[in-house]
Structures are given as structure tokens and as C-alpha cells.
Amino acid sequence: MISAIAVQSEHLYHVTFTDSWQDRLREIQAERKCLIITSREVINHTGLKTEGINLCLVPDGELAKDFATLKSVWDFLETHGVERGDLIVAIGGGSITDFAGFIASTWLRGVEWIAFPTTLAGMVDASVGGKTGINGRSGKNLIGSFHSPKEVIIDLALVSTLSDRDFCAGLAEVIKCGFIADPEILRILQDSDLETLRSDRGTEALAELTWRSVAVKAKIVSEDFRESGSRAFLNYGHTLGHAIEHHSKYQLRHGEAVAIGLHFAAHLGVKHLGLDRESYQLHRDLLNKYRLPLKFEGSVFESLLSVMRVDKKNQDGIIRFVLLREIGKPQIFADLTEDDLASAYQEVMS
């Protein structure tokens, strides 16, 4: 069965759900010259058939998103004569789709690309929306572009290749979507559990969670592609989360860092926007239930603050957070001093 969600960005494209991703890949390769960007780890875990394809291997995870890898892939494209009419295909998690999309945006001033996300986080977040980038010295995704894919192709069978840790890290982005826009996601997660979602019994629930999460992002991106307003809501939990991820030298998964950021943002919501305690507790309950961390090192706030000072949502030197007034009603909040953040951090992490 094939179904799709439309995303309106600088062009219309679809997030297509399929049960035969390698068949779809072969169809695409038969239509035009393709260059596939992936990692050795992805090949080993997914069983990607590599015979007869143009393959460019990059490191897995955030290690791919640096200048050295960027230069090596540009050299690869030049050596292999990739032209403007050719297609770049990203197969991997969110880091690889971020990186490959940025490569596509810069090569010959822009070539088309398609994403085959292989992780839950990549499916519900990174590959959808057209944001591409690499990491800078001071923070995550500081160098990037808006360059939407031609298509995103999701096969949920790939989720079975993930470790519990990576699966749960992806659920952090699902939980985020529930809190900012779709409470039904939260209900499904409350009624299920990790063992069920990872088994045949949870196939339908996982499919609905993924569909709903993609639909949340597609709707917000379609309304505000260049992040001048409501698209920032998708960064709920990410201001502190990105700082923690960077500070950990990317030893924490993106979703693990975001989970800590969600907990922190919920605490700020209670203190500054009147978020009710029950909603705050629901953050804690769901994150705990799906084995996601709530806390980080208490002594490193100044280091985290230096990263938050270069967050892409900031304006006029002010750190802006996405907070909840209530579930499903996020807003940008800029009335937080650095002292406010420091005291809240100690309250949450102690």
C-alpha cells in the first residue's frame, strides 16, 4: 500500500509511505542517473543492494556534517561528472539526509534530491521540511540552506533495524509533535509501550504515530517554509537540546538531547506561561516511559549558554524559547534573562 502527505515548500513534494523501499529505489535509478549518499553502517543494517549503483560513502551520525566530509563529497561529485539533471539520493538517518540535502543545494547551484530516511527520527523530522546543513564550530546546523527534496520515501519496516536506543530517540520527536500540535499522539503513546511498539502488535500504532508526526510537520512547514513565524514551534525542546547535543560532542543522540530540552521547556512553561502541572508531569511520564533522559550535567550551564547564544531562533541577541501555554498551544517566549535560565536549569537538573 502506498499513501502520501503533501508538503508545500519552495515547490510541492510528497512524503510517500511504501512497503518496498528498495523496489522504489530501483524505479528511480531506472529513470535518471543517481548518486547515492549513505554510510557503511546503513548498508550493513538495511541490506541495501549496492550492485551497479554510484555510491558515495560518508561517516554515520553527526560526524558526516563537517567541512572535511563536505569537501570530499564535492570532489567525488566532480570526479563522477554529476550534472544538474542528475539526482542525489540520501539513504540514512537524519544526519545523512541533512548532509546530502546540503550537498544537493550547493552542487551546481542546486540539483534535485530524494530522501530515504532509515531512522524514526529521520522519518518524522530531519528528512521533512527542506532544512539542510552541516555543523559549525560553535553549534549544530549553523551552516545550511533551505532546499527541499523532490520526494521523501518512508518504509516503516526499516524501523525494525534500529536499536531500542535509536528507536526511543526517534520517539522524542514524535512526543514533541504531540505536545505542540496533536494530543492524539500523546494518547496513543500513553496507551502503548515500548515493547508493543517494537512488536507486530504495535505495527498499526507505530504507523499512526509516524503519519501523524509527519502530518504535523508538513502542515507547519507548508504554512511557514522559511521559519519566519510558526515553523519555530517545531523547535520545542531544541534550544537547550541542541546545546546539550553539541556539548556532548554528539555522543548523545539528537532525540535524547531533545528529550532533556523538552523537560526543561515544560518547566519553563509552568514558571512563565502558566502551563498546568499535569501537562508538565505528562512530559516526565512519557519521556520516562520511553527510556529518554530528563537531566544533564548540572555544572555545565555556562558552556550550554554559550551555545544557546548562537541559536538560530535568537533575535537582537535575545535567546528565544518555544514554550507551551497549554498542550497544542506553543508560542515563542523571549522574556527570559540568562539568570532566569540558569536558575531554572539548576531546578530541573538537581
C-alpha positions as CSV (number, residue, x, y, z in Angstrom):
1,M,0.0,0.0,0.0
2,I,1.3,3.5,-0.9
3,S,0.0,6.7,0.7
4,A,1.4,10.2,0.8
5,I,1.4,13.5,2.7
6,A,1.9,16.7,0.6
7,V,4.3,19.4,1.7
8,Q,4.3,22.9,0.1
9,S,7.7,24.5,0.3
10,E,9.5,26.3,-2.5
11,H,7.9,23.5,-4.5
12,L,5.2,20.9,-3.8
13,Y,6.5,17.4,-2.9
14,H,5.2,14.4,-1.1
15,V,6.2,12.2,1.8
16,T,5.4,8.8,0.4
17,F,4.8,5.7,2.6
18,T,5.7,2.4,1.0
19,D,6.3,-1.2,2.0
20,S,9.0,-1.8,-0.6
21,W,11.7,0.9,-0.5
22,Q,14.3,-0.9,-2.5
23,D,11.8,-1.5,-5.3
24,R,11.1,2.2,-5.3
25,L,14.8,3.0,-5.3
26,R,15.3,0.7,-8.4
27,E,12.5,2.5,-10.2
28,I,14.1,5.9,-9.5
29,Q,17.5,4.6,-10.7
30,A,15.9,3.4,-13.9
31,E,14.6,6.9,-14.6
32,R,17.8,9.0,-14.4
33,K,21.4,9.0,-13.3
34,C,21.6,8.9,-9.5
35,L,24.3,9.3,-6.9
36,I,23.5,7.6,-3.6
37,I,25.0,9.1,-0.4
38,T,24.9,6.7,2.5
39,S,27.1,5.1,5.1
40,R,28.7,1.7,5.6
41,E,26.6,1.3,8.8
42,V,23.4,1.9,6.8
43,I,24.3,-0.6,4.2
44,N,25.0,-3.2,6.9
45,H,21.8,-2.6,8.8
46,T,19.3,-2.2,5.9
47,G,20.6,-4.7,3.4
48,L,20.9,-2.1,0.7
49,K,21.8,-3.8,-2.6
50,T,24.8,-1.8,-3.9
51,E,25.5,-3.6,-7.2
52,G,25.6,-1.3,-10.2
53,I,25.0,2.0,-8.3
54,N,27.0,5.1,-7.9
55,L,27.7,5.1,-4.2
56,C,29.3,7.8,-2.1
57,L,30.0,6.6,1.5
58,V,30.2,9.1,4.4
59,P,30.6,8.7,8.1
60,D,27.5,7.9,10.1
61,G,25.9,10.3,12.5
62,E,26.9,13.9,13.1
63,L,30.5,13.1,12.1
64,A,29.4,13.4,8.5
65,K,28.4,17.0,8.9
66,D,31.8,18.8,8.7
67,F,33.8,20.6,6.2
68,A,36.2,17.8,5.5
69,T,33.4,15.4,4.5
70,L,31.8,18.2,2.5
71,K,34.9,18.8,0.5
72,S,35.5,15.1,-0.1
73,V,31.9,14.7,-1.4
74,W,32.2,17.7,-3.7
75,D,35.4,16.2,-5.1
76,F,33.5,12.9,-5.6
77,L,30.7,14.6,-7.5
78,E,33.3,16.4,-9.7
79,T,35.2,13.2,-10.4
80,H,32.0,11.3,-11.3
81,G,30.6,14.1,-13.5
82,V,27.4,14.7,-11.7
83,E,25.3,17.2,-13.7
84,R,22.4,19.4,-12.9
85,G,19.9,17.0,-14.4
86,D,21.2,14.1,-12.2
87,L,19.7,13.1,-8.8
88,I,21.2,12.8,-5.4
89,V,19.7,10.1,-3.2
90,A,20.2,10.2,0.6
91,I,19.8,6.9,2.4
92,G,20.3,7.1,6.1
93,G,19.3,8.8,9.3
94,G,18.8,12.5,9.9
95,S,22.4,13.4,9.8
96,I,22.9,11.9,6.3
97,T,19.7,13.5,4.9
98,D,20.8,16.9,6.4
99,F,24.2,16.5,4.8
100,A,23.1,15.1,1.5
101,G,20.4,17.8,1.1
102,F,23.1,20.5,1.7
103,I,25.4,18.9,-0.9
104,A,22.4,18.9,-3.3
105,S,21.8,22.6,-2.6
106,T,25.4,23.6,-3.3
107,W,26.4,21.5,-6.2
108,L,25.9,23.4,-9.5
109,R,23.8,25.9,-7.5
110,G,21.3,23.2,-6.8
111,V,20.4,19.7,-8.0
112,E,17.3,17.6,-7.1
113,W,17.5,15.1,-4.3
114,I,15.4,12.4,-2.7
115,A,15.5,11.2,0.9
116,F,15.1,7.6,2.1
117,P,15.2,8.0,5.9
118,T,16.2,4.9,7.7
119,T,15.6,6.0,11.3
120,L,12.4,7.1,13.1
121,A,13.9,10.5,13.8
122,G,14.8,10.9,10.1
123,M,11.3,9.9,9.1
124,V,9.3,12.2,11.3
125,D,11.7,15.1,11.5
126,A,15.0,15.6,9.7
127,S,14.1,14.5,6.2
128,V,10.9,16.5,6.0
129,G,10.9,20.3,5.7
130,G,13.8,21.3,3.4
131,K,16.3,22.4,6.0
132,T,19.7,21.1,5.2
133,G,23.1,21.8,6.8
134,I,26.4,20.9,8.4
135,N,27.7,21.8,11.9
136,G,29.8,24.8,12.8
137,R,32.4,25.1,15.4
138,S,30.0,26.7,17.9
139,G,26.8,24.7,17.3
140,K,24.7,22.4,15.3
141,N,23.5,23.1,11.7
142,L,24.9,26.6,11.7
143,I,25.8,26.4,8.0
144,G,22.9,25.4,5.9
145,S,20.2,26.1,3.3
146,F,16.6,25.6,2.5
147,H,16.5,23.1,-0.3
148,S,13.5,20.7,-0.2
149,P,13.7,17.2,-1.6
150,K,11.9,16.0,-4.7
151,E,10.3,13.3,-2.5
152,V,10.7,11.6,0.8
153,I,10.1,7.9,0.8
154,I,9.3,6.1,4.1
155,D,9.3,2.4,4.7
156,L,8.4,1.6,8.3
157,A,10.0,-1.8,8.0
158,L,13.3,-0.1,8.3
159,V,12.5,0.9,11.9
160,S,12.9,-2.8,12.9
161,T,16.7,-2.4,12.1
162,L,17.1,0.2,14.9
163,S,18.3,-0.5,18.4
164,D,16.0,0.3,21.3
165,R,18.1,3.4,22.0
166,D,17.8,4.8,18.5
167,F,14.1,3.9,18.3
168,C,13.4,5.7,21.6
169,A,15.5,8.7,20.4
170,G,13.2,9.0,17.4
171,L,10.2,8.9,19.7
172,A,11.4,12.1,21.3
173,E,10.4,14.0,18.1
174,V,7.1,12.1,18.0
175,I,6.4,13.2,21.6
176,K,7.3,16.8,20.6
177,C,4.8,16.8,17.8
178,G,2.1,15.6,20.2
179,F,2.7,18.4,22.6
180,I,2.9,21.2,20.1
181,A,0.0,20.2,17.8
182,D,-1.6,16.8,18.1
183,P,-2.7,15.5,21.5
184,E,-3.9,12.2,19.9
185,I,-0.2,11.3,19.6
186,L,0.2,11.6,23.3
187,R,-2.9,9.4,23.9
188,I,-1.5,6.7,21.7
189,L,1.8,6.8,23.5
190,Q,0.1,6.6,26.8
191,D,-2.0,3.6,25.7
192,S,1.0,1.8,24.3
193,D,4.5,0.9,25.5
194,L,8.0,0.3,24.0
195,E,7.6,-3.5,23.8
196,T,4.3,-3.2,22.0
197,L,5.5,-0.5,19.5
198,R,8.6,-2.7,18.7
199,S,6.4,-5.8,18.0
200,D,3.9,-6.9,15.4
201,R,1.2,-5.9,17.8
202,G,2.3,-2.3,17.6
203,T,2.5,-2.0,13.8
204,E,-0.7,-0.1,13.4
205,A,0.0,2.3,16.4
206,L,3.5,3.0,15.1
207,A,2.2,3.7,11.6
208,E,-0.3,6.2,13.0
209,L,2.3,7.9,15.2
210,T,4.6,8.3,12.3
211,W,1.8,9.5,9.9
212,R,0.5,12.0,12.5
213,S,4.0,13.3,13.3
214,V,4.8,13.8,9.6
215,A,1.4,15.5,9.1
216,V,2.2,17.9,12.0
217,K,5.5,18.9,10.4
218,A,4.1,19.1,6.9
219,K,1.3,21.4,7.9
220,I,3.6,23.8,9.8
221,V,6.3,23.8,7.1
222,S,3.7,24.4,4.4
223,E,2.4,27.5,6.3
224,D,5.9,28.9,7.1
225,F,8.6,27.3,5.0
226,R,11.4,29.9,5.8
227,E,10.7,29.9,9.5
228,S,9.6,33.5,9.9
229,G,6.9,32.5,12.4
230,S,5.1,29.3,13.3
231,R,7.8,26.9,12.0
232,A,9.9,27.8,15.0
233,F,7.3,25.8,17.0
234,L,9.0,22.6,15.7
235,N,12.0,23.6,17.8
236,Y,10.2,22.9,21.0
237,G,12.8,21.4,23.2
238,H,15.6,22.1,20.8
239,T,17.1,25.3,22.2
240,L,18.7,23.5,25.1
241,G,18.6,20.2,23.3
242,H,21.0,21.4,20.5
243,A,23.3,22.9,23.1
244,I,23.4,19.6,25.1
245,E,24.0,17.6,21.9
246,H,26.9,19.9,20.9
247,H,28.4,19.8,24.4
248,S,28.3,16.0,24.5
249,K,30.3,16.0,21.2
250,Y,27.3,14.2,19.7
251,Q,27.7,11.2,22.0
252,L,24.0,11.7,22.9
253,R,21.5,11.0,20.2
254,H,19.6,14.0,18.9
255,G,16.4,12.8,20.4
256,E,18.0,12.2,23.8
257,A,19.2,15.8,23.9
258,V,15.8,17.0,22.7
259,A,14.1,15.0,25.5
260,I,16.1,16.8,28.1
261,G,15.2,20.1,26.3
262,L,11.5,19.1,26.4
263,H,11.6,18.6,30.1
264,F,13.4,21.9,30.6
265,A,11.0,23.8,28.3
266,A,8.0,22.3,30.1
267,H,9.4,23.5,33.4
268,L,9.8,27.0,31.9
269,G,6.3,26.8,30.6
270,V,5.0,26.2,34.2
271,K,7.0,29.0,35.6
272,H,6.4,31.7,32.9
273,L,3.3,30.8,30.9
274,G,1.1,29.0,33.3
275,L,1.4,25.6,31.9
276,D,-0.5,23.3,34.3
277,R,1.4,20.8,36.4
278,E,-0.5,17.8,34.9
279,S,0.9,18.7,31.4
280,Y,4.4,19.1,32.9
281,Q,4.0,15.7,34.6
282,L,2.9,14.2,31.3
283,H,6.2,15.3,29.8
284,R,8.1,13.5,32.5
285,D,5.9,10.4,32.4
286,L,6.2,9.9,28.6
287,L,9.9,10.6,28.5
288,N,10.5,8.1,31.3
289,K,8.2,5.5,29.8
290,Y,10.1,5.5,26.5
291,R,13.6,5.5,28.2
292,L,14.5,9.0,27.4
293,P,16.7,11.1,29.7
294,L,15.3,14.0,31.7
295,K,18.5,15.5,33.1
296,F,22.0,16.5,32.1
297,E,25.1,17.6,34.0
298,G,24.3,20.3,36.5
299,S,27.7,22.0,36.4
300,V,27.9,22.9,32.7
301,F,25.2,25.5,32.3
302,E,27.7,28.3,31.2
303,S,29.0,26.1,28.5
304,L,25.5,25.3,27.3
305,L,24.6,29.0,27.5
306,S,27.4,29.9,25.1
307,V,25.9,27.5,22.5
308,M,22.3,28.8,23.1
309,R,23.6,32.4,22.4
310,V,24.1,31.4,18.7
311,D,20.8,29.6,18.4
312,K,19.1,30.3,15.0
313,K,15.9,31.5,16.7
314,N,17.6,34.3,18.5
315,Q,16.8,37.9,17.7
316,D,18.7,41.0,18.8
317,G,21.0,38.9,21.0
318,I,18.0,37.5,22.9
319,I,17.6,33.8,23.4
320,R,14.1,32.8,22.4
321,F,12.4,29.6,23.6
322,V,9.4,27.8,22.3
323,L,7.2,27.2,25.4
324,L,3.7,25.8,25.9
325,R,0.8,27.8,27.4
326,E,-1.1,24.5,27.2
327,I,-0.9,21.3,25.2
328,G,-1.3,22.2,21.5
329,K,-0.7,25.9,22.1
330,P,3.0,26.7,21.7
331,Q,4.5,30.2,21.5
332,I,7.8,32.0,21.2
333,F,8.9,33.4,24.5
334,A,11.7,36.0,24.7
335,D,11.3,37.4,28.2
336,L,13.8,35.1,29.8
337,T,17.1,36.5,31.3
338,E,20.2,34.4,31.4
339,D,19.7,34.4,35.2
340,D,16.2,33.0,34.7
341,L,17.6,30.2,32.5
342,A,20.4,29.5,35.0
343,S,18.1,29.2,38.0
344,A,15.6,27.0,36.0
345,Y,18.4,24.8,34.8
346,Q,19.6,24.1,38.3
347,E,16.0,23.4,39.5
348,V,15.5,20.9,36.7
349,M,18.9,19.2,36.8
350,S,19.3,19.0,40.6
